[in-house]
């Protein structure tokens, strides 16, 4: 069990905390969607599903990892289509989370006037 498991159980912990960045894999994303959305949908529109989850959590940033990573803050949706390896090795998600944490820290420290908001 980890932070995403805890948030799926108690989404109010981060509700509206726009400094949060969640990095769920496919299974974790499904668990979060079922816990947070009344109607998680059928998943056919993946970009919209990520946007809906972010918006339902109060516009926290969601980076849904997969063959194509989908990123949303509830308003914008970006998709990373860079081809990676056929299978990610264990620990890459931890590295991603750590790198994102450092980047968020520096962006917040620099302030909105230096980071376009």
N, C-alpha and C positions, 0 to 999 in steps of 0.2 A: 504494500500500500504506500501511496505517495501523495504529494500535494494535489494532483489532479483527481485522485480518488476522493480525497477529503473535500475538494470543491464540488465534486458531483454529489456528495452527501449533504453539503452545507453551502450552496451557492451564494448565500447572503454574505459569506466571508469576504468576497471580492466584489460584490454587486456595486457597480458604478465606480470602481477604483481604476481609473483610466491609465494609471501607470503600470497596471498588471499586463503581463504578456504570458499567455498560455500556449504550450507547444504540444498538443495532443497528437498521438498517432491515431490510426483508424479506429482501433478498439476504444481508446480513451475518448475520442471525439463522439463516438456513438453513445457511450456512457454519459457524457456530459449533456449531449443533446436530449437524451431521454429524461434526464433529471431536471433540465432547465426549461425545455420547450414543451408546451402542452401538446403540440402536434409536430413532432420532429420531421415529418414529411418522409418521402420515400427515398431521398438521397440522390434522385436523378439529376438535380441541379446542384452540384457540389459547391459552386461559388456562392449561390444563394443560401445554402445550408450553413456555411461558415459565417456569412454576414448575419443571418438570423440569430445564430448562437451568440455572436459578439454583441449584437444589439440587445438581446434578452438579458445579457449579463451587465448591461449598462455601458456598452461600448468599450469593453476591455479588448485588447488586441489578441486575436486568436491566430496562431500559425499552425494550421493543420498539416502535419507532415504526411507525405505519401509520394506516389510516383510523380505527381505534380503537387508541390506545396501550394496551399491556398492561404492567403493572409488577409485578414479584415479587421478593421476597427469599428465595424458596424455601419460605416458610411462608404468607405472605399473598399474595393476588393482587388487584390493583386494575385497573380498566379505565376509561380516560378516554373518555367518549362525547360530549364537547363537539364539536360540528360545527365543522370548520375549513374552510379553502379547499379547493376541489377538487384542487388540486395545490400542494404546498409549494414555495417557491422555494429555490434553492440557498443553502446556508449556514445554514438554520434549524436543522439538526442540530448544527452547530457552536455556535450560540447556546444551544441546549438544554444541550449538554454543559458549556459554560462556566458557565451559570447554576446547573446542578446541582453543579458543582465548588465554586462559591462557597457554596451552601447547605450542602453537606456539611461544608465547612471550618468554617463558623460553628456548625453543630450539634455538631461534634466539640469545638470550642473551648468551647462553652457547657457541655458535659458531659451525661451521661445524666440527672442529676437535673432538668435544665431542659428536656429534650427527650423526656421519657417513654421513655427507654431508648435 
